[in-house]
Amino acid sequence: MKFYDFLRYIAVGIIWSINGRIKYMNRDRIPKEDNYILVGPHRTWWDPVWYAVAAYPKHFIFMAKIELFKFAPLAWLIKSAGAFPVDRENVGPSVIKVPVKELKSGKRSLIMFPSGSRHSDDLKSGSLIIAKMSGKMIVPAVYQGPVSFKQLFKRNNTIINFGNPIVVDRKDRLDKENITKYTQKIQDAFDQLDREINPDWHYIDPKREKK
């Protein structure tokens, strides 16, 4: 855990030197004691780090594509930061078992992006399954800030806003109806948090913009 804290201080220094200060909104909505699942729309490749920094001192685990673990030094670094591998082409039971076990009996929470990709708007049910099996709350959050590398150097333009926890009732079957109900709650929370920051703000995917 101490190395995680060390990495956090390095990350804060890098963020400040490149992007300036990050503004945080409604951190009082974050559960103080229990583990939870922090979910947000995936808008950049660096937003997992931003979210982890924003919710400190809580420590986190997060999913990372298995290709990142093929280079040993990088694998060691991201594992130390809390990453565990996921094979997107052949998703196995570990994608559920690893976070459920950590949430129930460990000290770390989970950062997860329900869309699964930076270039998709469709929310999937993975976070709901993990929330139900672990009995932990889902905490929605949004990131508004640079979405391309060149924008990173425009300082003091990043805000992270946290929402009220969403509880997945363990008595609810995760059938199509309930999945739709809970994913809509999450999406509504994202929309509300974005409006709280800036009612006129709209996310534009850089990849789609180029097409």
C-alpha positions in Angstrom: 0.0 0.0 0.0 2.9 2.4 0.7 4.1 2.1 -2.9 0.5 3.0 -4.0 0.7 6.2 -1.9 4.2 6.9 -3.4 2.8 6.6 -6.9 -0.1 8.9 -6.0 2.3 11.6 -4.9 4.2 11.2 -8.2 0.9 11.4 -10.2 -0.2 14.5 -8.3 3.1 16.2 -9.1 2.9 15.2 -12.8 -0.7 16.4 -13.1 0.1 19.7 -11.4 3.1 20.4 -13.6 1.3 19.6 -16.8 -2.3 20.4 -16.2 -2.4 22.5 -13.1 -4.8 22.1 -10.2 -7.9 19.8 -10.4 -11.1 21.1 -9.0 -13.2 18.5 -7.0 -16.9 18.8 -6.4 -19.0 17.0 -3.8 -16.4 14.7 -2.4 -18.6 14.5 0.7 -20.8 12.2 -1.3 -18.1 9.5 -1.3 -18.6 6.7 1.4 -16.1 7.3 4.1 -15.5 3.8 5.5 -16.8 1.1 3.2 -15.5 0.0 -0.2 -17.4 1.0 -3.3 -17.4 0.9 -7.1 -16.5 4.3 -8.6 -18.0 4.5 -12.1 -17.6 7.2 -14.7 -17.9 7.8 -18.4 -14.6 6.8 -20.0 -13.4 10.1 -21.7 -9.6 9.8 -21.8 -7.0 7.1 -21.4 -5.7 8.9 -18.3 -9.0 9.4 -16.4 -8.5 6.3 -14.2 -5.5 8.1 -12.7 -7.5 11.3 -12.3 -10.3 9.5 -10.5 -7.9 7.6 -8.2 -6.2 10.9 -7.3 -9.5 12.6 -6.7 -10.9 10.0 -4.3 -7.7 9.6 -2.3 -7.0 8.4 0.5 -9.1 5.4 -0.7 -7.0 2.9 -2.7 -8.3 1.3 -5.9 -8.0 -1.6 -8.2 -9.0 -1.3 -11.9 -9.2 -3.4 -15.0 -6.6 -3.0 -17.7 -6.3 -4.8 -21.1 -4.1 -7.8 -21.0 -1.8 -6.5 -23.7 -0.4 -3.9 -21.2 1.0 -6.8 -19.1 3.2 -8.3 -21.8 6.1 -5.8 -21.1 7.4 -6.8 -17.7 8.4 -3.4 -16.3 5.1 -1.9 -17.3 3.2 -4.9 -15.9 5.0 -4.5 -12.5 4.2 -0.8 -12.4 0.5 -1.0 -13.2 0.0 -4.0 -10.9 1.5 -1.9 -8.1 -1.0 0.8 -9.0 -3.8 -1.6 -8.6 -4.4 -2.9 -12.2 -5.4 -6.5 -13.0 -5.5 -8.0 -16.5 -8.6 -8.5 -18.6 -8.6 -10.3 -22.0 -11.2 -8.4 -24.0 -11.3 -11.1 -26.6 -11.9 -13.9 -24.1 -13.4 -12.5 -20.9 -13.1 -15.0 -18.1 -14.7 -15.3 -14.6 -11.7 -13.4 -13.0 -13.2 -10.1 -14.4 -15.9 -10.5 -11.8 -14.3 -12.7 -9.1 -11.2 -10.5 -8.6 -13.0 -7.2 -7.8 -15.8 -8.9 -5.8 -13.2 -10.6 -3.6 -11.3 -7.4 -3.1 -14.5 -5.3 -2.4 -15.8 -7.8 0.1 -12.6 -8.7 2.0 -9.9 -6.3 1.0 -9.1 -2.7 1.6 -9.4 -1.4 -2.0 -12.3 -0.1 -4.0 -12.8 -0.5 -7.7 -12.7 2.0 -10.5 -14.8 0.9 -13.5 -16.1 2.4 -16.7 -19.6 0.9 -17.6 -19.2 1.7 -21.3 -16.0 -0.4 -21.4 -14.5 1.8 -24.0 -13.6 5.5 -24.6 -15.5 5.3 -27.9 -18.8 3.9 -26.7 -21.8 5.4 -25.0 -23.6 2.1 -24.2 -23.5 1.2 -20.6 -22.9 -2.5 -19.9 -24.0 -4.6 -16.8 -20.6 -5.5 -15.4 -20.6 -2.9 -12.6 -24.2 -4.0 -11.6 -23.2 -7.6 -11.3 -20.1 -6.7 -9.2 -22.2 -4.4 -7.0 -24.8 -7.0 -6.4 -22.4 -9.9 -5.7 -20.2 -7.7 -3.4 -23.0 -5.8 -1.7 -21.2 -2.5 -2.3 -22.5 0.8 -3.5 -21.9 2.4 -6.9 -20.6 5.9 -6.8 -21.0 7.8 -10.1 -18.4 10.5 -11.1 -17.7 12.5 -14.1 -14.5 14.1 -15.5 -14.6 17.3 -17.5 -11.2 18.4 -18.8 -8.7 17.7 -21.6 -9.6 14.8 -23.8 -6.6 15.0 -26.2 -2.9 15.2 -25.4 -2.4 18.7 -26.6 -5.2 19.9 -24.4 -3.4 18.6 -21.3 -1.1 21.7 -21.3 -4.0 24.2 -21.0 -3.8 24.6 -17.3 -6.4 24.6 -14.6 -9.2 23.3 -16.8 -10.1 20.0 -15.1 -13.1 19.3 -12.8 -14.2 16.0 -11.3 -17.7 15.8 -9.7 -19.0 13.0 -7.5 -22.6 11.8 -7.2 -24.7 10.2 -4.6 -24.2 6.5 -4.2 -26.5 4.1 -6.1 -27.5 0.9 -4.3 -28.2 -2.3 -6.3 -30.8 -4.3 -4.3 -29.4 -7.8 -3.8 -32.9 -9.1 -4.1 -33.3 -7.8 -7.6 -32.6 -10.2 -10.4 -30.4 -8.7 -13.0 -32.8 -9.4 -15.8 -33.3 -7.1 -18.8 -35.8 -4.9 -17.0 -33.6 -4.3 -13.9 -30.4 -3.9 -15.9 -32.2 -1.2 -17.9 -33.5 0.4 -14.7 -30.1 0.6 -13.0 -28.1 1.6 -16.1 -30.5 4.4 -16.6 -29.9 5.5 -13.0 -26.2 5.6 -13.7 -26.6 7.5 -17.0 -29.0 10.0 -15.3 -26.4 10.5 -12.6 -23.7 11.2 -15.2 -25.9 13.7 -17.0 -26.8 15.5 -13.7 -23.2 15.7 -12.6 -22.1 17.1 -16.0 -24.9 19.7 -15.6 -23.8 20.6 -12.1 -20.3 21.5 -13.5 -21.5 23.2 -16.7 -25.0 23.0 -18.1 -23.6 23.8 -21.6 -20.8 21.3 -21.7 -20.9 18.4 -24.1 -18.3 15.6 -24.5 -16.9 15.3 -28.0 -15.0 12.1 -28.7 -11.7 13.1 -30.5 -11.7 9.9 -32.5 -15.3 10.5 -33.8 -14.5 14.2 -34.4 -11.7 13.2 -36.8 -14.1 11.1 -39.0 
